[in-house]
Each structure stands twice: as structure tokens, then as C-alpha cells.
């Protein structure tokens, strides 16, 4: 899939069925690459993060240069 502007598409349009994934760059310049995978759809109107594998660094904490 080609890159999309975040102002023109929602996560719900990208992650539709179980197993769908997307990858994005978090905090441009530090090079954090984040991958989201849809594990279950519950028809909840608002998305919420209920678990994660790793703790995230604070914003603008540095990282490998891109």
C-alpha cells in the first residue's frame, strides 16, 4: 500500500480485518518505526490501546538518526 496522509484517512479504514497491519514513523527525526496489527474488532466507536509489548520512550528523547 502507498503512503497516506494522516489527515485524509483513519486507522479504521486501514485496519479492517483481523491480521491487517500498518507501519508508521513516530517522532520524525528520531526514526522510531511502529507497526500496528489488528488482532480483534469489537465494533467499539473509539479506539483505545489496552496492552502493549514494550514501554515507549518519552517524546523527543532522541534515538537513532534517520
N, CA, C and O atoms as a CHARMM CRD file, in Angstrom:
* protein
*
  264
    1    1 UNK  N      0.84700  -1.18400   0.00000 PROA 1      0.00000
    2    1 UNK  CA     0.00000   0.00000   0.00000 PROA 1      0.00000
    3    1 UNK  C      0.88500   1.23800   0.00000 PROA 1      0.00000
    4    1 UNK  O      1.95800   1.23900   0.60500 PROA 1      0.00000
    5    2 UNK  N      0.45300   2.25900  -0.65600 PROA 2      0.00000
    6    2 UNK  CA     1.19300   3.51500  -0.70800 PROA 2      0.00000
    7    2 UNK  C      1.00200   4.30300   0.57900 PROA 2      0.00000
    8    2 UNK  O      0.08100   4.03000   1.35000 PROA 2      0.00000
    9    3 UNK  N      1.86200   5.27000   0.80900 PROA 3      0.00000
   10    3 UNK  CA     1.75500   6.14500   1.97900 PROA 3      0.00000
   11    3 UNK  C      0.49200   6.98800   1.87900 PROA 3      0.00000
   12    3 UNK  O      0.06500   7.36600   0.78700 PROA 3      0.00000
   13    4 UNK  N     -0.09800   7.27700   3.03300 PROA 4      0.00000
   14    4 UNK  CA    -1.31200   8.09600   3.09600 PROA 4      0.00000
   15    4 UNK  C     -1.09400   9.23500   4.08400 PROA 4      0.00000
   16    4 UNK  O     -0.37100   9.06900   5.06700 PROA 4      0.00000
   17    5 UNK  N     -1.70400  10.38300   3.84000 PROA 5      0.00000
   18    5 UNK  CA    -1.67300  11.48600   4.79200 PROA 5      0.00000
   19    5 UNK  C     -2.61100  11.17300   5.94700 PROA 5      0.00000
   20    5 UNK  O     -3.74800  10.75000   5.73600 PROA 5      0.00000
   21    6 UNK  N     -2.13100  11.38200   7.17400 PROA 6      0.00000
   22    6 UNK  CA    -2.96400  11.06500   8.33800 PROA 6      0.00000
   23    6 UNK  C     -4.21000  11.94000   8.44800 PROA 6      0.00000
   24    6 UNK  O     -5.14400  11.59900   9.17300 PROA 6      0.00000
   25    7 UNK  N     -4.23000  13.05400   7.74100 PROA 7      0.00000
   26    7 UNK  CA    -5.40100  13.92100   7.76100 PROA 7      0.00000
   27    7 UNK  C     -6.48300  13.46300   6.79000 PROA 7      0.00000
   28    7 UNK  O     -7.59600  13.98800   6.80600 PROA 7      0.00000
   29    8 UNK  N     -6.16000  12.48000   5.93900 PROA 8      0.00000
   30    8 UNK  CA    -7.10400  12.06800   4.90500 PROA 8      0.00000
   31    8 UNK  C     -7.60800  10.63600   5.04900 PROA 8      0.00000
   32    8 UNK  O     -8.39300  10.17500   4.22000 PROA 8      0.00000
   33    9 UNK  N     -7.16600   9.91800   6.09900 PROA 9      0.00000
   34    9 UNK  CA    -7.58600   8.52600   6.27100 PROA 9      0.00000
   35    9 UNK  C     -7.57100   8.19100   7.75800 PROA 9      0.00000
   36    9 UNK  O     -6.79100   8.76100   8.52100 PROA 9      0.00000
   37   10 UNK  N     -8.42900   7.26900   8.16500 PROA 10     0.00000
   38   10 UNK  CA    -8.47900   6.86500   9.57300 PROA 10     0.00000
   39   10 UNK  C     -7.87100   5.47000   9.74500 PROA 10     0.00000
   40   10 UNK  O     -7.75600   4.71100   8.78200 PROA 10     0.00000
   41   11 UNK  N     -7.48600   5.14300  10.97500 PROA 11     0.00000
   42   11 UNK  CA    -6.96100   3.81100  11.26300 PROA 11     0.00000
   43   11 UNK  C     -8.00800   2.75500  10.90700 PROA 11     0.00000
   44   11 UNK  O     -7.66700   1.68200  10.41000 PROA 11     0.00000
   45   12 UNK  N     -9.28200   3.06000  11.16100 PROA 12     0.00000
   46   12 UNK  CA   -10.35200   2.12500  10.85000 PROA 12     0.00000
   47   12 UNK  C    -10.47800   1.81000   9.36700 PROA 12     0.00000
   48   12 UNK  O    -10.96900   0.74300   8.99800 PROA 12     0.00000
   49   13 UNK  N    -10.03900   2.72600   8.51700 PROA 13     0.00000
   50   13 UNK  CA   -10.05100   2.47300   7.07700 PROA 13     0.00000
   51   13 UNK  C     -8.85900   1.62000   6.64500 PROA 13     0.00000
   52   13 UNK  O     -8.90500   0.96400   5.60400 PROA 13     0.00000
   53   14 UNK  N     -7.78800   1.63200   7.44800 PROA 14     0.00000
   54   14 UNK  CA    -6.58400   0.86800   7.11200 PROA 14     0.00000
   55   14 UNK  C     -6.58000  -0.52000   7.74000 PROA 14     0.00000
   56   14 UNK  O     -6.16200  -1.49300   7.11200 PROA 14     0.00000
   57   15 UNK  N     -7.04800  -0.60600   8.98500 PROA 15     0.00000
   58   15 UNK  CA    -7.10700  -1.88200   9.69200 PROA 15     0.00000
   59   15 UNK  C     -8.55300  -2.34300   9.70200 PROA 15     0.00000
   60   15 UNK  O     -9.33900  -1.90500  10.54100 PROA 15     0.00000
   61   16 UNK  N     -8.90600  -3.21400   8.78500 PROA 16     0.00000
   62   16 UNK  CA   -10.29600  -3.61000   8.58000 PROA 16     0.00000
   63   16 UNK  C    -10.58600  -5.01400   9.10200 PROA 16     0.00000
   64   16 UNK  O    -11.58400  -5.23500   9.78800 PROA 16     0.00000
   65   17 UNK  N     -9.70500  -5.96100   8.77300 PROA 17     0.00000
   66   17 UNK  CA    -9.95600  -7.34600   9.17800 PROA 17     0.00000
   67   17 UNK  C     -8.80100  -7.86600  10.03500 PROA 17     0.00000
   68   17 UNK  O     -7.68800  -7.34100   9.98800 PROA 17     0.00000
   69   18 UNK  N     -9.08400  -8.89400  10.80700 PROA 18     0.00000
   70   18 UNK  CA    -8.09200  -9.49400  11.69200 PROA 18     0.00000
   71   18 UNK  C     -6.81500  -9.81300  10.90600 PROA 18     0.00000
   72   18 UNK  O     -6.86700 -10.40800   9.82900 PROA 18     0.00000
   73   19 UNK  N     -5.67700  -9.40900  11.46100 PROA 19     0.00000
   74   19 UNK  CA    -4.39500  -9.65700  10.82100 PROA 19     0.00000
   75   19 UNK  C     -3.86400  -8.49700   9.99800 PROA 19     0.00000
   76   19 UNK  O     -2.68300  -8.48600   9.65000 PROA 19     0.00000
   77   20 UNK  N     -4.71600  -7.50700   9.67200 PROA 20     0.00000
   78   20 UNK  CA    -4.24700  -6.33900   8.93100 PROA 20     0.00000
   79   20 UNK  C     -3.20200  -5.59600   9.76400 PROA 20     0.00000
   80   20 UNK  O     -3.32800  -5.50900  10.98500 PROA 20     0.00000
   81   21 UNK  N     -2.17000  -5.06000   9.10300 PROA 21     0.00000
   82   21 UNK  CA    -1.12400  -4.30800   9.79300 PROA 21     0.00000
   83   21 UNK  C     -0.85400  -2.99500   9.08100 PROA 21     0.00000
   84   21 UNK  O     -1.17000  -2.83500   7.90200 PROA 21     0.00000
   85   22 UNK  N     -0.26500  -2.05700   9.81500 PROA 22     0.00000
   86   22 UNK  CA     0.23400  -0.82500   9.22400 PROA 22     0.00000
   87   22 UNK  C      1.48100  -0.42200   9.99100 PROA 22     0.00000
   88   22 UNK  O      1.62600  -0.73200  11.17400 PROA 22     0.00000
   89   23 UNK  N      2.37300   0.26800   9.31300 PROA 23     0.00000
   90   23 UNK  CA     3.60800   0.73800   9.91200 PROA 23     0.00000
   91   23 UNK  C      3.70900   2.23700   9.69900 PROA 23     0.00000
   92   23 UNK  O      3.38600   2.73500   8.62000 PROA 23     0.00000
   93   24 UNK  N      4.15800   2.96700  10.72800 PROA 24     0.00000
   94   24 UNK  CA     4.33700   4.40800  10.58800 PROA 24     0.00000
   95   24 UNK  C      5.58200   4.84700  11.34100 PROA 24     0.00000
   96   24 UNK  O      6.08700   4.13000  12.20400 PROA 24     0.00000
   97   25 UNK  N      6.07300   6.04500  11.00100 PROA 25     0.00000
   98   25 UNK  CA     7.20600   6.62600  11.70700 PROA 25     0.00000
   99   25 UNK  C      6.69200   7.51000  12.82600 PROA 25     0.00000
  100   25 UNK  O      5.85100   8.38200  12.60300 PROA 25     0.00000
  101   26 UNK  N      7.19700   7.28500  14.03200 PROA 26     0.00000
  102   26 UNK  CA     6.82200   8.06600  15.20600 PROA 26     0.00000
  103   26 UNK  C      7.94500   9.03200  15.50700 PROA 26     0.00000
  104   26 UNK  O      9.10400   8.62100  15.55700 PROA 26     0.00000
  105   27 UNK  N      7.64400  10.30100  15.70800 PROA 27     0.00000
  106   27 UNK  CA     8.60700  11.34100  16.03900 PROA 27     0.00000
  107   27 UNK  C      9.68800  11.42900  14.97100 PROA 27     0.00000
  108   27 UNK  O     10.83600  11.04500  15.19700 PROA 27     0.00000
  109   28 UNK  N      9.30900  11.93500  13.81800 PROA 28     0.00000
  110   28 UNK  CA    10.23500  12.05600  12.69500 PROA 28     0.00000
  111   28 UNK  C     11.55100  12.66700  13.14400 PROA 28     0.00000
  112   28 UNK  O     11.56000  13.59400  13.95300 PROA 28     0.00000
  113   29 UNK  N     12.64000  12.16800  12.63700 PROA 29     0.00000
  114   29 UNK  CA    13.95600  12.63700  13.00900 PROA 29     0.00000
  115   29 UNK  C     14.64600  11.68000  13.95900 PROA 29     0.00000
  116   29 UNK  O     15.86900  11.54700  13.91800 PROA 29     0.00000
  117   30 UNK  N     13.88300  11.00900  14.81700 PROA 30     0.00000
  118   30 UNK  CA    14.46500  10.02000  15.72100 PROA 30     0.00000
  119   30 UNK  C     14.34600   8.61600  15.14300 PROA 30     0.00000
  120   30 UNK  O     15.07100   7.71400  15.56200 PROA 30     0.00000
  121   31 UNK  N     13.45700   8.42200  14.20100 PROA 31     0.00000
  122   31 UNK  CA    13.39400   7.18100  13.46000 PROA 31     0.00000
  123   31 UNK  C     12.71500   6.00600  14.14200 PROA 31     0.00000
  124   31 UNK  O     13.05000   4.86100  13.84200 PROA 31     0.00000
  125   32 UNK  N     11.76900   6.24500  15.05200 PROA 32     0.00000
  126   32 UNK  CA    11.03900   5.12800  15.66000 PROA 32     0.00000
  127   32 UNK  C     10.02400   4.61100  14.65300 PROA 32     0.00000
  128   32 UNK  O      9.17000   5.37000  14.19500 PROA 32     0.00000
  129   33 UNK  N     10.10100   3.34500  14.30400 PROA 33     0.00000
  130   33 UNK  CA     9.15500   2.73100  13.37900 PROA 33     0.00000
  131   33 UNK  C      8.18200   1.87400  14.18300 PROA 33     0.00000
  132   33 UNK  O      8.59900   0.98600  14.92700 PROA 33     0.00000
  133   34 UNK  N      6.88900   2.14100  14.03200 PROA 34     0.00000
  134   34 UNK  CA     5.84700   1.48200  14.81800 PROA 34     0.00000
  135   34 UNK  C      4.96300   0.66100  13.88100 PROA 34     0.00000
  136   34 UNK  O      4.54900   1.14800  12.82900 PROA 34     0.00000
  137   35 UNK  N      4.67600  -0.57800  14.26100 PROA 35     0.00000
  138   35 UNK  CA     3.78100  -1.42700  13.49300 PROA 35     0.00000
  139   35 UNK  C      2.55700  -1.76300  14.34600 PROA 35     0.00000
  140   35 UNK  O      2.68900  -2.21900  15.48200 PROA 35     0.00000
  141   36 UNK  N      1.38100  -1.53600  13.79500 PROA 36     0.00000
  142   36 UNK  CA     0.11600  -1.88100  14.45000 PROA 36     0.00000
  143   36 UNK  C     -0.48200  -3.07900  13.73500 PROA 36     0.00000
  144   36 UNK  O     -0.43200  -3.16800  12.50800 PROA 36     0.00000
  145   37 UNK  N     -1.05200  -4.00300  14.50900 PROA 37     0.00000
  146   37 UNK  CA    -1.69700  -5.17500  13.93200 PROA 37     0.00000
  147   37 UNK  C     -3.07800  -5.32600  14.56700 PROA 37     0.00000
  148   37 UNK  O     -3.20600  -5.30900  15.79100 PROA 37     0.00000
  149   38 UNK  N     -4.10500  -5.47300  13.73900 PROA 38     0.00000
  150   38 UNK  CA    -5.45900  -5.67300  14.24500 PROA 38     0.00000
  151   38 UNK  C     -5.62500  -7.12400  14.66700 PROA 38     0.00000
  152   38 UNK  O     -5.57800  -8.03300  13.83800 PROA 38     0.00000
  153   39 UNK  N     -5.82000  -7.33200  15.96900 PROA 39     0.00000
  154   39 UNK  CA    -5.99000  -8.68600  16.48600 PROA 39     0.00000
  155   39 UNK  C     -7.45100  -9.04800  16.67400 PROA 39     0.00000
  156   39 UNK  O     -7.81400 -10.22300  16.61700 PROA 39     0.00000
  157   40 UNK  N     -8.29400  -8.04400  16.89700 PROA 40     0.00000
  158   40 UNK  CA    -9.71000  -8.31000  17.12800 PROA 40     0.00000
  159   40 UNK  C    -10.50100  -7.02700  16.89600 PROA 40     0.00000
  160   40 UNK  O    -10.06000  -5.94800  17.29200 PROA 40     0.00000
  161   41 UNK  N    -11.64700  -7.13400  16.26700 PROA 41     0.00000
  162   41 UNK  CA   -12.53300  -5.99500  16.06000 PROA 41     0.00000
  163   41 UNK  C    -13.76200  -6.17300  16.93200 PROA 41     0.00000
  164   41 UNK  O    -14.41400  -7.21700  16.89100 PROA 41     0.00000
  165   42 UNK  N    -14.08300  -5.14600  17.72600 PROA 42     0.00000
  166   42 UNK  CA   -15.21700  -5.25100  18.65200 PROA 42     0.00000
  167   42 UNK  C    -16.32700  -4.24600  18.34700 PROA 42     0.00000
  168   42 UNK  O    -17.30100  -4.14900  19.09200 PROA 42     0.00000
  169   43 UNK  N    -16.18300  -3.51000  17.26900 PROA 43     0.00000
  170   43 UNK  CA   -17.17800  -2.51500  16.85900 PROA 43     0.00000
  171   43 UNK  C    -17.32300  -1.38800  17.89000 PROA 43     0.00000
  172   43 UNK  O    -18.38000  -0.76300  17.97900 PROA 43     0.00000
  173   44 UNK  N    -16.26100  -1.12600  18.66900 PROA 44     0.00000
  174   44 UNK  CA   -16.25200  -0.01400  19.61800 PROA 44     0.00000
  175   44 UNK  C    -16.05800   1.26900  18.81800 PROA 44     0.00000
  176   44 UNK  O    -15.17400   1.32300  17.96400 PROA 44     0.00000
  177   45 UNK  N    -16.86600   2.31300  19.07200 PROA 45     0.00000
  178   45 UNK  CA   -16.76800   3.51700  18.25500 PROA 45     0.00000
  179   45 UNK  C    -15.44400   4.27200  18.39000 PROA 45     0.00000
  180   45 UNK  O    -15.04500   4.96000  17.45000 PROA 45     0.00000
  181   46 UNK  N    -14.75400   4.16700  19.52000 PROA 46     0.00000
  182   46 UNK  CA   -13.48400   4.85100  19.70700 PROA 46     0.00000
  183   46 UNK  C    -12.38500   3.82200  19.94600 PROA 46     0.00000
  184   46 UNK  O    -12.56600   2.87000  20.70600 PROA 46     0.00000
  185   47 UNK  N    -11.25800   4.02100  19.29900 PROA 47     0.00000
  186   47 UNK  CA   -10.13000   3.10400  19.50100 PROA 47     0.00000
  187   47 UNK  C     -9.47400   3.38300  20.84800 PROA 47     0.00000
  188   47 UNK  O     -9.44500   4.52400  21.31000 PROA 47     0.00000
  189   48 UNK  N     -8.95100   2.33900  21.46900 PROA 48     0.00000
  190   48 UNK  CA    -8.20900   2.50500  22.71300 PROA 48     0.00000
  191   48 UNK  C     -7.14200   1.43200  22.79000 PROA 48     0.00000
  192   48 UNK  O     -7.35100   0.30000  22.35400 PROA 48     0.00000
  193   49 UNK  N     -6.01800   1.78800  23.33700 PROA 49     0.00000
  194   49 UNK  CA    -4.91600   0.85600  23.49600 PROA 49     0.00000
  195   49 UNK  C     -5.07900   0.17900  24.85000 PROA 49     0.00000
  196   49 UNK  O     -5.12000   0.85700  25.87700 PROA 49     0.00000
  197   50 UNK  N     -5.17200  -1.14700  24.86900 PROA 50     0.00000
  198   50 UNK  CA    -5.39600  -1.87000  26.12200 PROA 50     0.00000
  199   50 UNK  C     -4.17600  -2.67100  26.55800 PROA 50     0.00000
  200   50 UNK  O     -4.14300  -3.16300  27.68500 PROA 50     0.00000
  201   51 UNK  N     -3.17700  -2.81300  25.69700 PROA 51     0.00000
  202   51 UNK  CA    -1.96700  -3.55600  26.06300 PROA 51     0.00000
  203   51 UNK  C     -0.87900  -3.25800  25.05000 PROA 51     0.00000
  204   51 UNK  O     -1.14900  -2.76300  23.95600 PROA 51     0.00000
  205   52 UNK  N      0.35200  -3.56400  25.42600 PROA 52     0.00000
  206   52 UNK  CA     1.47400  -3.37600  24.52100 PROA 52     0.00000
  207   52 UNK  C      2.63100  -4.25800  24.92300 PROA 52     0.00000
  208   52 UNK  O      2.71200  -4.71400  26.06400 PROA 52     0.00000
  209   53 UNK  N      3.51700  -4.49600  23.99100 PROA 53     0.00000
  210   53 UNK  CA     4.66500  -5.35300  24.26100 PROA 53     0.00000
  211   53 UNK  C      5.80800  -4.62800  24.94200 PROA 53     0.00000
  212   53 UNK  O      6.54200  -5.23900  25.71900 PROA 53     0.00000
  213   54 UNK  N      5.98100  -3.33400  24.67100 PROA 54     0.00000
  214   54 UNK  CA     7.11900  -2.59300  25.19800 PROA 54     0.00000
  215   54 UNK  C      6.68700  -1.21400  25.66500 PROA 54     0.00000
  216   54 UNK  O      5.68500  -0.66900  25.20100 PROA 54     0.00000
  217   55 UNK  N      7.45500  -0.66100  26.58600 PROA 55     0.00000
  218   55 UNK  CA     7.22300   0.72300  27.00400 PROA 55     0.00000
  219   55 UNK  C      7.79400   1.65100  25.93200 PROA 55     0.00000
  220   55 UNK  O      8.79700   1.32700  25.29800 PROA 55     0.00000
  221   56 UNK  N      7.16700   2.78000  25.73700 PROA 56     0.00000
  222   56 UNK  CA     7.62100   3.74000  24.73500 PROA 56     0.00000
  223   56 UNK  C      8.53500   4.76400  25.36500 PROA 56     0.00000
  224   56 UNK  O      8.38100   5.08600  26.54300 PROA 56     0.00000
  225   57 UNK  N      9.49000   5.28600  24.60200 PROA 57     0.00000
  226   57 UNK  CA    10.32300   6.37000  25.12700 PROA 57     0.00000
  227   57 UNK  C      9.50500   7.65600  25.19300 PROA 57     0.00000
  228   57 UNK  O      8.53100   7.81000  24.45700 PROA 57     0.00000
  229   58 UNK  N      9.89500   8.57900  26.06900 PROA 58     0.00000
  230   58 UNK  CA     9.20500   9.87200  26.09400 PROA 58     0.00000
  231   58 UNK  C      9.39600  10.60600  24.77100 PROA 58     0.00000
  232   58 UNK  O     10.37000  10.35200  24.06200 PROA 58     0.00000
  233   59 UNK  N      8.49300  11.50200  24.43300 PROA 59     0.00000
  234   59 UNK  CA     8.61700  12.27800  23.19600 PROA 59     0.00000
  235   59 UNK  C      9.94400  13.01900  23.17000 PROA 59     0.00000
  236   59 UNK  O     10.44100  13.47500  24.19900 PROA 59     0.00000
  237   60 UNK  N     10.50800  13.12700  21.96800 PROA 60     0.00000
  238   60 UNK  CA    11.75500  13.86400  21.72700 PROA 60     0.00000
  239   60 UNK  C     12.88100  13.45000  22.65600 PROA 60     0.00000
  240   60 UNK  O     13.64300  14.29600  23.12500 PROA 60     0.00000
  241   61 UNK  N     12.99400  12.15800  22.92500 PROA 61     0.00000
  242   61 UNK  CA    14.06100  11.67200  23.79600 PROA 61     0.00000
  243   61 UNK  C     15.30600  11.26600  23.00300 PROA 61     0.00000
  244   61 UNK  O     16.29400  10.80000  23.57000 PROA 61     0.00000
  245   62 UNK  N     15.24000  11.45100  21.70500 PROA 62     0.00000
  246   62 UNK  CA    16.37600  11.07100  20.86900 PROA 62     0.00000
  247   62 UNK  C     16.20400   9.65300  20.35900 PROA 62     0.00000
  248   62 UNK  O     15.21900   8.98400  20.67000 PROA 62     0.00000
  249   63 UNK  N     17.12300   9.22400  19.61100 PROA 63     0.00000
  250   63 UNK  CA    17.08000   7.88900  19.04300 PROA 63     0.00000
  251   63 UNK  C     17.99700   7.82600  17.85100 PROA 63     0.00000
  252   63 UNK  O     18.68600   8.79700  17.53600 PROA 63     0.00000
  253   64 UNK  N     18.01100   6.69100  17.18500 PROA 64     0.00000
  254   64 UNK  CA    18.89600   6.58100  16.02400 PROA 64     0.00000
  255   64 UNK  C     18.48800   7.57200  14.94700 PROA 64     0.00000
  256   64 UNK  O     17.30700   7.67500  14.61400 PROA 64     0.00000
  257   65 UNK  N     19.44500   8.29400  14.40500 PROA 65     0.00000
  258   65 UNK  CA    19.14600   9.24400  13.33700 PROA 65     0.00000
  259   65 UNK  C     18.70800   8.53000  12.08500 PROA 65     0.00000
  260   65 UNK  O     19.12000   7.40200  11.81300 PROA 65     0.00000
  261   66 UNK  N     17.86700   9.20200  11.32600 PROA 66     0.00000
  262   66 UNK  CA    17.37600   8.61200  10.08300 PROA 66     0.00000
  263   66 UNK  C     18.17500   9.14300   8.92700 PROA 66     0.00000
  264   66 UNK  O     17.92200   8.77100   7.78000 PROA 66     0.00000
